[in-house]
Amino acid sequence: TRFLGRCKSVFVILALAFVGALQITCSAPTAGSLPAVDLQGMETFAAEKIRALMQEVEKNPDDAEAWGKLAMNLDIHDLKNESVPCYEQAIALAPQTFRWRYYRAMVADEIGAPETLELYEKAHSIQPDYPPLLYRYGKALRAHGKTAAAKSVLTQAAESKDPSAAAFAFWELAEIELVNDNLHESRELLLESLQRHPT
């Protein structure tokens, strides 16, 4: 009887410990950690803005919008590497939100990260008709040697109503034809580019 009593006591203690651990696990924040950010030398207004956005993230760690806004501000102030984990957290919290995936891909593109094409593909799967994305995605496809796919995507951008995206897409298509020694086609595409965006 004494042995059974001891076993019962041990069981109760273990059960309580398990419940406590479960409660701790469930209540732990799911958001990522804030990156270390060096704001020295930055304009006062910009630094204060970033600090405020970091505080907002700390208050609302499960808010994708808060993480995304912080990422954007780090990004535009050339803190590209610091913006990456913030974009990643925004994506984790709101995986179907196009802009976080698009901006994340643009950062990868600008810093020459190897995952650039994959990130553009994911953004394209969510919003396949956004002209600036089509141009950037097509250019990334070309950089990876996928010329046929690049021409298809770039043609979509060239046919869009976005003059800047169309102009850049025509220019990229002209370069493809030039590389292939199709001089007449290249010239025609180049003229289209200049007509869409003469400046």
Secondary structure, 3 states (H helix, E strand, C coil): CHHHHHHHHHHHHHHHHHHHHHHHHHHCCCCCCCCCCCCCCCCHHHHHHHHHHHHHHHHCCCCHHHHHHHHHHHHHCCCHHHHHHHHHHHHHHCCCCHHHHHHHHHHHHHHCCCCHHHHHHHHHHHCCCCHHHHHHHHHHHHHCCCHHHHHHHHHHHHCCCCHHHHHHHHHHHHHHHHHCCCHHHHHHHHHHHHHHCCC
